[in-house]
Amino acid sequence: MVLTDTPRPNCRDCDGEGGFEHDYGDYDTGEYAGTDWEPCGCWNETRRWFLLPLPRRPRLLRRRGSGRDPWGPVGYSDEPPF
């Protein structure tokens, strides 16, 4: 799982969008050629936090199940469930 940074919702510059779009045209014809994206200072697109899995318990501290313990691991049964 990865947590990512988001733009500030109350930013006065970008109104919470995270950046600005700039349309540009072809130099020769003047027709639309694409859109550039300029990020706002309130947001860092590359900021990410990776959540690491929790460590496992050492083998000596793991719970060992017996036939009497309903929560411990027991062998398989041939009994039907009904």
Phi, psi and omega in degrees: 000142182231128172266136180239156178285147177235157178294153175292127182293336183254025180292131182283336182283311186252359182057033177083005180280334179095354180174191185228139176262138177234114175282145177222156182242169178290138184295320184282313186264336182081005180277160181301132181236348179155187182226134174260151179242126177243114182290150178279158179289347181279359188218137176246108183295335185268359181279119180218147175237122178270126178272123181271150177294153178291144180291150178279155177288146177300153183302324182293334182265354178292149182282128177263128181270149174237174179297336182272342183273113183291340182263349181273162179288130177235167180292170179283155182243149175270352183293135174289155185286358182250000000 
